[in-house]
């Protein structure tokens, strides 16, 4: 979609460097701005919004490992819910046109801390939208398993297979549905283009 400027905001400098290099190698060296930042750092987020005035925000920052978050729910709340709220509020303050939260299928009738904090993040967006309809368009998309994405269950399955098995699943009757990264990205962009809040 040929953005004039693409801001890469990432807490992990290793992952930030990797995605920057990948984009440079695919011809996106110009118009690319890597920014090390944590969504929980309000002053850093504010500085980025003041300096760059983003038109669209695609928010994917999350603690998403279900068992880890069960043992440290406070961290999940801070990052997944409050981090989302602070970023969405900054988007609203600075006149961002659209804000897309990458949520999870685990937010549907949540049974885990991770799912509940992602559902809370969605509710924060709904609240902001209700407070100021017609300004920033707040949207959320929910995904299950994206093949090859960071933290994908596929990595776990691959390791289990390489070790000779068994492949451990949550429950024998559990069904898992997968999509590819290009499919997920296409759906996010389509949501951003078509969504009204």
C-alpha positions, 0 to 999 in steps of 0.5 A: 500500500506504499506508506509514506513512512513505516514506523516499526515500534518494538520493545525487543531490540533483537526483533526490531533489528531483524524486521528492519533488516528483512524489510531493507532486504526486500526493498523498503530501506527508504521510509522505514523508521525503527523505534525501540519503545515499550507501549507501557512507557507513556512518555516515550509513546507520547514523544513518538506520536508528537514527532511522527503523527501516525495515521494508522496504528497496528497494535500487536504488542502482547504477552501471549503465552497462556501458562506464563501469564497464569502465574503472573497475571499482573504483567498480562494486565499491564501489557495487554490491557493497560498498554493497549489503553495507553496507546489507544488514548495517545492515538485518540489525542493525536488524531490517528485515523485508525487503530487496529488491535491484534487480539486473539480467539482466546478473548472469546468467553476467556478461560485464561488470564491471557484471554481475559486481558485481551478481552479487556483490551478490546473493551477499552477500545469499545469504550474509547469509541463510544466516548468519541464516535467519529474520531479515531476508528478503533478496531480489533481483529481476532486470530487463532494460530498463525503459522510461523508467527512469534510464539506460534504453537507450530514451533512447539509441535516441530520441536516435539516431532524433532525429539521423536514425539509425542506431539502434546495437544491440549485435548484429544478432541481439540481442533486447531485452525491455522492461517499463514502470515500473509493471510493474517496480514491481508486480513488486518489490512482489510480490516483497517481499510473497511472497518468503521470502529 
